[in-house]
Amino acid sequence: GRYVAFLDADDAYLPLRLQRHVEVLDRMPGVHMVQSELVHWYSWELPAARKDDDYVRPFLRPDDHLLTPPDGLLLAIAVPLYSAGICNITVRREVLLELGGSDARFCAEFEDQVLLAKIYLHKTTYVLQAHLARYRRHAGSWTRRAKQQGAARGLQDCPRRLFRAWLVEYVDGSGVRDPAL
């Protein structure tokens, strides 16, 4: 297909999510990725046992808007909650092929962040201010377990540290010159 949309096994799309993303990509050929907002969802915990309620990330801006490179990456670094989750993006297939997808070193942790960093650094993103996906939060999630196991390996192998080192190397080698980076 022309577009790729991601969905982890424990997350959910809300009605019209794919339709709204595809409409933007079809209408705007200069846009490479569509990002919408998501709801952090605690649906697998009984309400009485929940430590947290479902919540919506606050928007940094109230309007739909374009993020041109490298603004998306700068926002993702400065405001980690701004970065898209994998379930709320749709990207042109050709962009994934051009950028080489994720990175095999991050197949268990931070693969989403690697992919998003590449897209944010080089391509234009349309931010659709609509909540169109649910990101499920629970103690048994694969992502949470992988990050806990990674942290237990020690500081030298800490996945977050490895990702940050990768990011510095990637940006330095990208040819993108921006004083803020």
Residue pairs with C-beta under 8 A, 6 or more apart in sequence:
1 93
2 25
2 92
2 93
2 94
3 21
3 22
3 25
3 90
3 91
3 92
3 93
4 90
4 91
4 92
4 93
4 96
5 18
5 21
5 89
5 90
5 91
6 86
6 87
6 89
6 112
7 13
7 87
8 86
8 87
8 142
8 143
10 136
10 138
10 141
10 142
11 41
11 85
11 87
11 133
11 134
11 135
11 136
12 41
12 87
12 133
12 134
12 136
13 87
13 132
13 133
13 134
14 39
14 131
14 132
14 133
14 134
16 132
17 36
17 88
17 132
17 133
18 90
20 34
20 36
20 128
20 130
20 132
21 34
21 36
21 90
21 128
21 132
22 90
24 31
24 34
24 126
24 128
25 31
25 34
25 90
25 92
28 126
30 124
31 66
31 124
31 125
31 126
32 91
32 92
32 95
32 119
32 123
32 124
32 125
33 89
33 90
33 91
33 92
33 95
33 119
33 123
33 124
33 125
33 126
34 89
34 90
34 91
34 125
34 126
34 128
35 84
35 88
35 89
35 125
35 126
35 127
35 128
36 88
36 127
36 128
36 129
36 130
36 131
36 132
36 133
37 56
37 57
37 59
37 88
37 128
37 129
37 130
37 131
37 132
38 56
38 57
38 85
38 87
38 88
38 131
38 132
38 133
38 134
38 135
39 54
39 55
39 56
39 131
39 133
39 134
39 135
40 52
40 54
40 55
40 56
40 57
40 135
40 137
41 54
41 134
41 135
41 136
41 137
42 50
42 52
42 53
42 54
42 136
42 137
42 138
43 54
43 134
43 136
44 136
44 138
45 138
52 137
56 131
57 81
59 129
60 75
60 79
60 82
61 127
61 129
62 129
63 129
64 126
64 127
64 128
64 129
65 126
65 127
66 124
66 125
66 126
66 127
67 75
67 120
67 124
67 125
67 126
67 127
68 124
69 120
69 121
69 122
69 123
69 124
69 176
70 120
70 121
70 176
70 178
70 180
70 181
71 120
72 116
72 119
72 120
72 121
72 125
73 117
73 120
73 121
73 171
73 181
74 178
74 180
74 181
75 82
75 83
75 120
76 82
76 83
76 113
76 116
76 117
76 120
83 113
83 116
83 120
84 116
85 112
85 133
85 135
86 112
86 115
87 133
87 134
87 135
88 132
88 133
88 135
89 116
91 119
95 119
95 123
96 115
99 115
99 118
99 119
99 122
99 123
100 118
101 115
102 111
102 112
102 114
102 115
103 111
103 114
103 166
105 162
105 166
106 113
106 114
106 159
106 162
106 163
106 166
108 146
108 150
109 143
109 146
109 147
109 150
109 159
109 163
110 159
110 160
110 162
110 163
113 163
114 163
114 166
117 167
117 170
118 170
119 125
121 170
121 171
121 174
121 176
122 174
122 176
138 144
146 159
147 159
150 157
150 158
150 159
151 158
151 159
155 161
171 181
